[in-house]
Amino acid sequence: MTIPYIGRLAPSPTGLLHLGHARTFFFAHQRARSANGMLYLRDEDLDRQRSRPEFSAAMREDLLWLGLSWDAELRQSERLPIYRAALDRLLAAGLAYPCTCSRRDLAQAMQAPHEDAAAAAEDDEPIYNNRCRPAGAYPTNIFVPGCNYRFRTPVHTRVAFTDLHAGPQSFTTSADFGDFLIWRKALDGDASGIGLPSYQLACVVDDALTGVTEVVRGGDLLKSTARQILLQRALGYSTPAYFHCDLVRDSTGIRLAKRHDALALRTLRAQGVTPAKILTMF
């Protein structure tokens, strides 16, 4: 039996969408529609310090302006108990442990790696030095508020997959990435008190529970796919197909980010650029 195609558009409301976002979301839309599939709009609004309602409204308007549509919506900030349940399962399996490392590292884990303003050398997270990693399994499966948590990756393990655009990919734990953040403790002023999941954990849970069969996103997230495959295996989820688009870069060769205001869709619209003209750039 053929499994129906389910895809997603997954913007984060931390700034205005730019040409790079438009390209990725155009491909995601086209691949879903050509397969007569379903497409979710997933509002990845977990970064409470940077997410803004006006950006959330703007991204929907910009997507519709481009002629892109979707069939259902979900908002990550409304799904915290679901992510907590996944963390509890990882704790029970001895695959997560508390971490007391710096807030700067933790802030980066709240967003997709390609949104990191530094983005030095195209890398998304330094290899963790295992400072907080216990020698054996973490001795309790009880969630403790006020702690950050990391996923315990198997050491020196190869994670391979074939991307539908970029081709065969292979990453090795302990060399390409280490134990990565999956939960951040509550910050001052957080009324929930339980904290928030990282991009990696929330993405895996949402893709699995909405039945996503293919993930279309930027090529800067190839390494994240290896991390997410490990989480999928640990949580008993199936692994979707992946299609990582080429990145859009500015005139100096730097990949576009939300700081590139001149190439924001809102700016281009104000200059009279039409959706048809933008789509010819892809």
C-alpha positions as CSV (number, residue, x, y, z in Angstrom):
1,M,0.0,0.0,0.0
2,T,1.3,3.4,-0.9
3,I,1.7,5.8,2.0
4,P,0.2,9.2,1.3
5,Y,2.6,12.0,1.0
6,I,2.7,14.4,4.0
7,G,5.1,17.4,4.1
8,R,5.5,20.6,6.0
9,L,6.4,24.2,5.8
10,A,8.2,25.1,9.1
11,P,9.1,28.8,9.4
12,S,10.1,30.3,12.7
13,P,8.6,33.8,13.5
14,T,11.9,35.4,14.6
15,G,12.2,37.7,11.6
16,L,11.0,38.3,8.1
17,L,11.2,35.6,5.5
18,H,13.9,36.1,2.8
19,L,14.6,34.6,-0.6
20,G,16.3,31.5,0.9
21,H,13.1,30.7,2.9
22,A,11.0,31.3,-0.2
23,R,13.1,28.9,-2.3
24,T,12.9,26.1,0.3
25,F,9.2,26.6,0.9
26,F,8.5,26.7,-2.8
27,F,10.2,23.3,-3.3
28,A,8.3,21.9,-0.3
29,H,5.0,23.1,-1.7
30,Q,5.7,21.8,-5.2
31,R,6.8,18.4,-4.1
32,A,3.7,18.0,-1.9
33,R,1.3,19.2,-4.5
34,S,2.9,17.1,-7.3
35,A,2.4,14.0,-5.1
36,N,-1.2,15.0,-4.3
37,G,-0.1,15.1,-0.7
38,M,-1.0,17.0,2.5
39,L,1.1,20.0,3.7
40,Y,1.3,21.3,7.2
41,L,2.3,24.8,8.2
42,R,4.2,24.5,11.4
43,D,4.8,27.7,13.3
44,E,8.1,27.0,15.1
45,D,7.7,29.6,17.8
46,L,9.6,28.1,20.7
47,D,12.1,30.9,20.9
48,R,10.2,33.1,23.3
49,Q,12.8,35.8,23.3
50,R,12.8,36.3,19.6
51,S,9.4,35.1,18.3
52,R,6.9,37.8,17.6
53,P,3.2,37.7,16.7
54,E,3.9,40.2,13.9
55,F,6.5,37.9,12.3
56,S,4.0,35.0,12.6
57,A,1.4,37.0,10.7
58,A,3.9,38.3,8.2
59,M,5.2,34.8,7.3
60,R,1.7,33.6,6.6
61,E,1.0,36.6,4.4
62,D,4.3,36.3,2.5
63,L,3.7,32.6,1.8
64,L,0.2,33.2,0.5
65,W,1.5,36.1,-1.6
66,L,4.0,33.7,-3.2
67,G,1.0,31.4,-4.1
68,L,1.9,28.7,-1.5
69,S,-0.9,27.0,0.4
70,W,-1.2,24.5,3.2
71,D,-3.9,22.1,4.5
72,A,-3.5,22.3,8.3
73,E,-1.5,24.3,10.9
74,L,0.1,23.6,14.2
75,R,2.0,25.9,16.7
76,Q,4.9,24.4,18.6
77,S,4.3,26.6,21.7
78,E,1.0,24.8,22.2
79,R,2.6,21.3,22.2
80,L,4.9,21.4,25.3
81,P,3.3,18.4,27.1
82,I,4.0,16.3,24.0
83,Y,7.6,17.2,23.9
84,R,8.0,16.7,27.6
85,A,6.5,13.2,27.2
86,A,9.2,12.4,24.6
87,L,11.9,13.7,27.0
88,D,10.6,11.5,29.7
89,R,10.8,8.5,27.4
90,L,14.5,9.3,26.7
91,L,15.2,9.7,30.4
92,A,13.5,6.3,31.2
93,A,15.7,4.7,28.5
94,G,18.9,6.2,30.0
95,L,19.4,8.3,26.8
96,A,19.2,11.8,28.3
97,Y,21.0,13.5,31.2
98,P,21.1,16.9,32.9
99,C,23.6,19.5,31.7
100,T,24.8,22.6,33.4
101,C,26.7,24.2,30.5
102,S,26.5,27.8,29.4
103,R,23.3,29.7,28.5
104,R,24.9,30.7,25.2
105,D,25.1,27.1,24.1
106,L,21.6,26.5,25.2
107,A,20.2,29.5,23.4
108,Q,21.6,28.2,20.1
109,A,19.7,24.9,20.6
110,M,16.4,26.7,20.7
111,Q,16.4,27.4,17.0
112,A,17.2,25.7,13.8
113,P,21.0,25.7,13.4
114,H,20.9,27.8,10.2
115,E,19.3,30.7,12.2
116,D,22.5,31.1,14.3
117,A,23.8,34.6,13.5
118,A,27.4,33.6,14.0
119,A,27.2,30.5,11.7
120,A,31.0,30.2,11.7
121,A,32.4,27.9,9.1
122,E,28.9,26.7,8.3
123,D,28.8,24.7,11.5
124,D,25.8,24.6,13.7
125,E,27.0,23.4,17.1
126,P,30.5,22.6,18.5
127,I,31.2,19.0,19.5
128,Y,30.3,18.6,23.2
129,N,33.2,17.9,25.5
130,N,31.1,15.5,27.7
131,R,31.6,17.6,30.8
132,C,28.2,16.7,32.2
133,R,27.9,13.2,30.7
134,P,27.6,10.5,33.5
135,A,29.8,7.5,33.2
136,G,26.8,5.2,33.2
137,A,23.1,5.8,32.5
138,Y,21.7,8.8,34.3
139,P,20.5,7.3,37.6
140,T,16.9,8.6,37.6
141,N,14.2,8.9,35.0
142,I,12.5,11.7,36.9
143,F,12.4,15.1,35.2
144,V,13.8,17.8,37.4
145,P,12.7,21.3,36.6
146,G,15.6,23.8,36.5
147,C,17.9,21.4,34.5
148,N,19.0,21.3,30.9
149,Y,19.2,18.0,29.2
150,R,21.4,16.4,26.5
151,F,20.9,13.3,24.4
152,R,23.5,10.6,25.0
153,T,24.8,9.7,21.5
154,P,26.4,6.4,20.9
155,V,30.2,6.9,20.6
156,H,31.9,6.6,17.2
157,T,28.8,5.5,15.4
158,R,28.2,6.2,11.7
159,V,24.8,7.6,10.7
160,A,24.2,7.3,7.0
161,F,21.2,8.3,4.8
162,T,20.6,9.1,1.2
163,D,19.2,12.6,0.6
164,L,16.9,12.9,-2.4
165,H,18.8,16.0,-3.6
166,A,22.2,16.0,-2.0
167,G,22.8,12.2,-2.4
168,P,24.5,9.8,0.0
169,Q,25.4,11.4,3.4
170,S,27.4,10.0,6.3
171,F,28.2,11.5,9.7
172,T,30.0,9.9,12.7
173,T,29.3,10.7,16.3
174,S,32.2,11.8,18.4
175,A,33.8,13.2,15.3
176,D,31.1,15.2,13.5
177,F,28.9,15.9,16.5
178,G,28.6,14.9,20.1
179,D,25.9,14.8,22.8
180,F,23.4,17.5,21.8
181,L,20.9,19.6,23.7
182,I,17.3,18.4,23.7
183,W,15.8,20.5,26.5
184,R,16.5,23.9,28.0
185,K,15.5,24.8,31.6
186,A,13.0,27.6,32.2
187,L,14.4,31.1,32.1
188,D,13.5,33.8,34.5
189,G,9.9,34.9,33.8
190,D,8.9,31.6,32.2
191,A,5.5,30.9,33.9
192,S,5.4,27.3,32.8
193,G,8.5,26.4,34.9
194,I,9.3,23.3,32.8
195,G,11.5,24.9,30.1
196,L,11.4,24.2,26.4
197,P,12.6,21.5,23.9
198,S,15.4,22.1,21.6
199,Y,14.9,22.4,17.8
200,Q,16.1,18.9,17.3
201,L,13.7,17.2,19.7
202,A,10.6,19.3,18.8
203,C,11.3,18.8,15.1
204,V,11.5,15.0,15.5
205,V,8.4,14.7,17.6
206,D,6.3,16.9,15.3
207,D,7.5,15.2,12.1
208,A,6.6,11.8,13.6
209,L,3.3,12.6,15.2
210,T,2.0,14.4,12.1
211,G,3.1,11.6,9.9
212,V,5.5,13.6,7.8
213,T,6.8,11.3,5.0
214,E,9.3,13.8,3.5
215,V,11.2,16.7,5.0
216,V,12.2,19.5,2.6
217,R,14.6,22.1,4.1
218,G,17.9,23.8,3.6
219,G,21.2,22.1,3.0
220,D,22.7,23.6,6.1
221,L,20.6,21.1,8.1
222,L,22.2,17.9,6.7
223,K,24.1,17.3,10.0
224,S,21.0,17.9,12.0
225,T,19.4,15.0,10.0
226,A,21.9,12.6,11.5
227,R,21.1,13.8,15.0
228,Q,17.4,13.5,14.3
229,I,17.7,10.0,13.0
230,L,19.3,9.0,16.3
231,L,16.4,10.6,18.2
232,Q,13.9,8.8,15.9
233,R,15.5,5.5,16.6
234,A,15.6,6.1,20.3
235,L,11.9,7.1,20.4
236,G,10.8,4.3,18.0
237,Y,9.8,6.6,15.2
238,S,10.2,5.9,11.5
239,T,12.6,8.1,9.5
240,P,11.0,10.2,6.7
241,A,12.7,10.9,3.4
242,Y,14.8,14.0,3.2
243,F,15.3,16.6,0.5
244,H,17.8,19.3,1.4
245,C,17.8,22.3,-1.0
246,D,20.8,24.2,-2.1
247,L,21.3,27.4,0.0
248,V,20.7,30.8,-1.4
249,R,23.7,33.1,-0.9
250,D,24.3,36.8,-1.1
251,S,26.8,38.5,-3.5
252,T,29.7,37.7,-1.1
253,G,28.8,34.0,-0.9
254,I,27.4,34.2,2.6
255,R,24.1,32.2,3.0
256,L,21.1,34.3,3.6
257,A,19.8,34.9,7.1
258,K,17.1,37.1,8.6
259,R,19.6,39.8,9.0
260,H,19.6,40.3,5.2
261,D,16.9,42.8,5.2
262,A,17.5,43.9,1.6
263,L,16.5,40.4,0.5
264,A,13.5,40.0,2.8
265,L,10.3,39.2,0.9
266,R,8.7,42.3,2.4
267,T,11.5,44.5,1.1
268,L,11.3,43.0,-2.4
269,R,7.5,43.4,-2.4
270,A,7.9,47.1,-1.5
271,Q,10.2,47.4,-4.5
272,G,7.6,46.1,-6.8
273,V,9.1,42.6,-7.3
274,T,6.3,40.2,-8.2
275,P,5.8,36.6,-7.0
276,A,6.4,35.4,-10.6
277,K,9.7,37.2,-10.7
278,I,10.8,35.7,-7.4
279,L,9.9,32.2,-8.5
280,T,12.0,32.6,-11.7
281,M,15.0,33.0,-9.4
282,F,14.8,29.4,-8.3
